[in-house]
Amino acid sequence: MMRMNERVGTAQRQTVLEQLMRALEQGYIDLPEYERRIIVVQSAKFAGDLTQQTADLPRQFQWHPGQAVAHLTQQPPQQHPQLPPRDPRPMSIVSLVLGIISLPTAICYGVGAVPAVIALVLSRPGLKANPTNGMALAGLILAIIGFALSLLFFAVLVLMPDPVPPPA
């Protein structure tokens, strides 16, 4: 319970402003009086300053120092809006297409490794959402094969000895 000479904060001032707004809406005070009171409330430092602004109003509009704590605890915590889940199908389709592309491009100096890695990454959301997702699973398998073929062809190119010119 607050004492009248105890300092107040924003929450207490806001509660009194809400009470004054309700009193204005229901015709207990007029607009010039409301404006005068809100100036005092906004600069109030002590609980007594706030109770003076509502003391002459009917009981439902009066503020008592203990009210602010109850007012704060009744508010539910704010929750952040959650984004809707993404549809994994487009990524599964792209994964499948890139997995297919990685196979013939594997013989091009191992370039097929690039679409294979992208296909591996894009197949993950589809498999997370549904482990039996056929497109994502096919994209994953083709990407693994494409990556392995790319590594194989790249290794052959690097390790292959230079051709020896035939003797003249």
Protein Blocks (a to p, Z undefined) as FASTA:
>chain_A
ZZfkbccdfklmmmmmmmmmmmmmnopacfklmmmmmmmmmmpcbfklmmmmmmmpcfkl
pccfklmmmmmmmpccddddddddddfklmmmmmmmmmmmmmmmmmngolmmmmmmmmmm
mmmmmmmmomklmklmmmmmmmmmmmmmmmmmmmmmmmpccdddddZZ
